[in-house]
């Protein structure tokens, strides 16, 4: 009971109101340019970023949670990549041995 009296001041409610309003205002500005990423279906041909400038052709083999994908690269290896490193490609299918 004493802790509640010490921690609650006349400006506590005002501070919470101002903080909520500021958070809401920031969300409005952020959401103006934020876009939803389209999910890539299994079997889709994509380009995968392995190094700074090395983008390789791959095929999506599995959709994983949190905007991640399991992809099979043209050389036969598999890799786990986030959507930041996987881009749609309008290329013919990968022939994997």
C-alpha atoms as one frame of an Amber mdcrd trajectory, in Angstrom:
protein
   0.000   0.000   0.000   2.795   2.411   0.870   4.655   1.598  -2.376   1.566
   2.499  -4.424   1.327   5.875  -2.693   5.014   6.604  -3.246   5.040   5.486
  -6.886   1.828   7.227  -7.956   2.239  10.945  -8.424  -0.161  13.474  -9.934
   1.860  13.401 -13.162   1.860   9.586 -13.536  -1.460   9.437 -15.393  -0.470
  12.402 -17.556   2.859  10.791 -18.418   1.130   7.538 -19.415  -1.351   9.428
 -21.597   1.417  11.392 -23.331   3.488   8.239 -23.873   0.511   6.390 -25.374
  -0.242   9.307 -27.702   3.412   9.503 -28.815   3.499   5.750 -29.514   0.284
   5.971 -31.525   1.615   8.927 -33.538   4.874   7.087 -34.287   2.892   4.007
 -35.424   0.933   6.146 -37.891   4.137   7.488 -39.467   5.745   4.028 -39.609
   2.694   2.339 -41.145   2.507   4.862 -44.005   5.419   3.207 -45.808   5.450
  -0.277 -44.272   4.502  -3.052 -46.685   3.505  -6.651 -46.132   5.906  -9.153
 -47.710   4.279 -11.655 -50.025   4.961 -15.247 -49.046   6.806 -17.326 -51.606
   5.144 -20.669 -52.364   7.023 -23.963 -52.211   8.612 -24.671 -55.595   9.079
 -20.983 -56.432  12.357 -20.058 -58.159  14.190 -17.338 -56.219  17.552 -15.631
 -55.932  19.332 -16.173 -52.601  21.998 -13.873 -51.184  24.947 -15.880 -49.895
  27.647 -13.173 -49.756  27.672  -9.402 -50.237  27.425  -9.616 -54.028  26.731
 -13.315 -54.566  23.090 -13.962 -55.493  22.402 -17.538 -56.610  19.413 -19.236
 -58.142  17.517 -21.524 -55.767  14.140 -23.158 -55.215  11.955 -22.754 -52.115
  11.520 -26.175 -50.510   9.806 -25.176 -47.269   8.183 -22.123 -45.641   9.402
 -21.613 -42.086   8.018 -19.377 -39.336   9.064 -15.751 -38.958   9.379 -14.986
 -42.705  12.098 -17.565 -43.314  12.530 -20.193 -46.007  14.450 -23.393 -46.585
  15.866 -23.245 -50.107  17.713 -25.700 -52.325  20.538 -24.028 -54.238  21.429
 -25.046 -57.812  24.581 -26.875 -56.651  22.419 -29.239 -54.536  23.026 -27.765
 -51.082  20.227 -26.477 -48.848  20.176 -23.265 -46.873  17.979 -21.534 -44.301
  17.346 -17.902 -45.310  15.197 -15.041 -44.077  12.999 -13.086 -46.467  15.591
 -10.302 -46.475  17.999 -12.601 -48.339  15.461 -14.257 -50.664  14.006 -12.442
 -53.686  11.465 -13.499 -56.278  12.973 -14.439 -59.634  11.143 -14.854 -62.922
  13.617 -17.413 -64.261  13.162 -20.971 -65.518  13.281 -23.860 -63.078  16.480
 -25.077 -61.470  17.535 -28.560 -62.510  18.985 -30.177 -59.391  20.653 -33.575
 -59.617
